[in-house]
Amino acid sequence: MSDPFKIDGPTCISFSGGRTSAYMLWRVLQSNGGTLPAEAHVCFANTGLEEEETLRFVRDCGNAWHVPITWVEYRNNEQGYAIVDFESASRNGEPFEAIIKKRNYLPNPVTRFCTVELKIRAMARLLKNLGMGDTMAECENMSWIGIRADEPRRAAKIPDKARIPLWAAGVSVGDVGAFWDAQPFQLELPSHNGRTTAGNCSLCFLKPAAQIASLIAEKPARATWWIKAESLALALASKPSGAVFRSDRPSYASMAAFAREQVDMFDRDEEGAACFCGD
């Protein structure tokens, strides 16, 4: 059986900043002699809404494993992205706000242009400029994503299973957890049943509503940008549906108010929607 982590052509290791994608990167390094081939790049797409712990974790993985990680952010300019680093990375949602202003409405569960523009296309534009592909589509399809064997719904969305080596190798959340338990550094965000609830975009609208309410209650400042975004979209959007992230939930301002009053307003068993962002 061939090694699913062995790189044999132009490849982008998509590092979301979570434990699973970091473990995928480590496995890739082990299968390729401890270093990446010249035709491989590791990319971390920062939306500006990641937790500070996530940014430190990405930096620490690069330093500990001696692997260059390219930090890329969306920009509304001709190039379509900017390369940053730990010190210069956006921390107040600037890339996300820029794409909202360009589109004049908010992303939602049906039209998830945030993931597409801030992550997938930002990385693809970088790869294209590096000469790794002739077209944007070709560059988009060379990204390896951290999807485990116990995530069948997410895996089903990826036709080319070579892009999800953890799935091909049968890696489970338990394997990832055991690996990190033995490491000298960690992602300093709580993990609940293998899920980092505060990972990726802090209050992503694809997360269960009860989880969002809990995150706001834990750190009320998390809601500030999301409330501002819905207020901004109210002035920009041509339709009411474009002024909220989800029309089937209260606004972020309302959720923040409920969190302050400690009211249990959501189904605790609601599942989050599958997304490219991953863990």
N, C-alpha and C positions, 0 to 999 in steps of 0.2 A: 504494500500500500504506500502511495506517495505521501510525502510530508505536506500537509495543507498549509504549513507556515513557511515553506521554502519559496522564496521569491525568484521568479524566472522571467521577469519582464517589468516594464514600467508600472509602478504601484504607488498608491498613496495610502499610508496607514492613517485612517481617520481616528484621531485620539479625542474622544469627547471630554476627557477630564475626569472620567469615572474609573472605578476599580476594574471593571470588566475590560474596557478598551485598553487600559494600562497593562493588564495581564496579557492581552493579545499582543501588544507591542513586545513585552518581555519574551513571549514564546517565539515571535518572529526573530528577535535577536538571537535566541538560543539556536534556532534552526539555520541561521545564516552566519555562523562563526563569531557571533558577538557584536557584529557591526552590520549596517545596512549596505546593500549593493548600491552602486552609484545611481541606478535607475529607480531607487525607492526613496520616498520622502515621508516624513511624519508631519501631519498637519493638525493643529488645534485651532478651530474656528471660534473666536470669542465674540459673543453677542453683546458683551458689556453688562450682562445680568447674571454672570456666574458668581458663586460665593467666593470670598477671598481664599477660603480653604482649597477650593478647586484650582485656583490660579497657582497657589503654592505647590500643590500636588503635581501639576504639570511641570512646573519648574524643577521640582525635586526629582521626578522621574528622569528628566533629561540629564541632570547633573549626576545622579547616582549610576545611571546606566551608560553614561558617556555617549548619548545619542542626540543629534541635533533635532530639535522640534521647531517647526516653523509656526509661529503664531500669526494668524491671518484674521483680519476684520473687514467686514463689508464697508465700502465707501461708495457714495453716489458721485462717482467721477468716471472718466473714460476708462481707467484701468479696472474699476469695479471692486478694488480691495486695497488694503494697506498691510504691510508687514510690521508687526509690533513685537514687544517682548514683555517680560513680567513687569518691568517698571513702567512701560508706556502703555500697557493694555488699558482699554476703556473699562471703567468700573461703574458708570452711571447710565448704562443702556444707550450710549450714543449711536452705535451701529444700528440697533433696533429702531431707535427713533428716526434715524435717517431713512430707512426703508419705508416706514409708516408715512413720512412726509412725501416720499416719492410716489407711493401708491394712493395716498389720500384716503385710506381706510385701514382698519385693523385686520390682521389675520384672524382666522377662526378655524374650527375643526375641519371644515370642508375646504377652505382655501388657506392652506398652511404655507403661505409664501415666506414666512419668517425662516423656517427650516431650509427651504429651497434657496433663498437669496443669501441669508446670513451664513449658512454652512456649506451646502452642496455646491452652489455656483461660485461662492467666494473661493473655495478650494480649487474648483475646476478651472477658474480663470488663472489662478496662480500656476497650476500645472501646465496649462496651455502656454503661458508666457515662458515657462521653463523648457518648452519644446518637448513635453512628454506626450503630446497628442495633437492631432491636426484639427480636431473639432471639440466644442464644449461637451457634446454628448460622449465622445470617446473618453475625455478626461473624467467626466462624472462617473463613468462605468469602470474606472480603474481603482476606485477607493475600496479598501478593505474595512469592514465594519464589525464592531464587537457585538455580535449576536450569538448567544449561547445555545446549546442544544436543548435547554429547557425553556426556550422562547419560540415555540413553533409559529405563533401568529406573526411575529416579526420576521422570522426566517422565510415564511411563505411569500413575503413581499419582495424577496430578492431572487430573481430567476437564476442568476449565475451564482451557484453555491460556493464557487471558488473565492468569492468576495467575503465569505463569512467563515473563516477557517476554524473559529471556536465551535461553531455548529458542526462542521465536518469532523472535528476531532472529538466530539461528544463531551465537550466541557460543560459542566453545570455550575450553578451558583455556589455550590459547596466547594467545588474545586478552586474557584476564584477566592472564596473566603479563606480557605486553608492556606493558599499561597500568601495572602496578605497578612495573615496571622503570624507568619514566620519571617516577615520582612522588617528591616530596621527603621523604616519610615512608613507612613500611612496617609490616606486621605482622611483628614481630621473632621469628617462629617459623619453623623450617626448612620448606621445601617440597620434597617428593620427587615428581617427575613430576606436579606440579600439585596434590598432596595435602598438606595440613597435618596431619601425623600426630598432633601434640599439640593440635590444635584442638578446639573444643567441650568437652564434659565430658572431663576429662583422660584417664581410663582407661575410657571408655564400653564396656560389654560387647558392643556391636555391632561394635567394632573387631576386626580379626584378632588372634588370641591372640599370635602372634609379635610383632605391633606393640605390644601391651600389655606384653609381657615386655621389649621393647626400651626402652619408655618408662620402665618401672620401673628397669631397669638404669641408664638415663641419670640419673634422679632418683628414688632410692628413696622419698623422702617422698611422692611421688605416690600410693603404694599405701596410705598410712595411713588415709585416709577410707574407702576401699573395704573394707579389712580390718575396720574398725570397723563398717561398715554390715552386713556379713555376720554379724558377731558379734552385733549388735543384733537382726537378723532371726531369728537362731537362738532367741532368747528370745521373740520376738513371733509368729512364724509358726506356724500350726496344722499345716502340712504341711512335710516336709523340703524339698520343691521350692521353697517360699517363702523359704527361708533362704539361698539362693544366687542370684546373678544369672544363672548358666548351669549347668545340671546336666550339660552335655556337656564341661565344662572343669574343671580344678582350681580350688580357691578362690583368691581374691586373695592370701591368706596363703601358700598353696603357691607361687603364681607369684612372689611376692616372694622366697621362700626359694630357688627355682630361679634367679631372677635373680642373687641374691647368690653362688650357686655357679657362675654363668655356664654353665648347662646349656642347650643348644639343644633345647627340648622340643616345639616347634610347627612346623606346616607354614608355611614362609615364603611360599607362594603362595596362602594362604587369602585370600579376598576379604571385606571388611567388608560388613555388611548396610546396605541403603539406609535412610535415616532422614530425618525432617523437618528435623533440625538443619542439615544441609548444611555448606557451607564459607563 
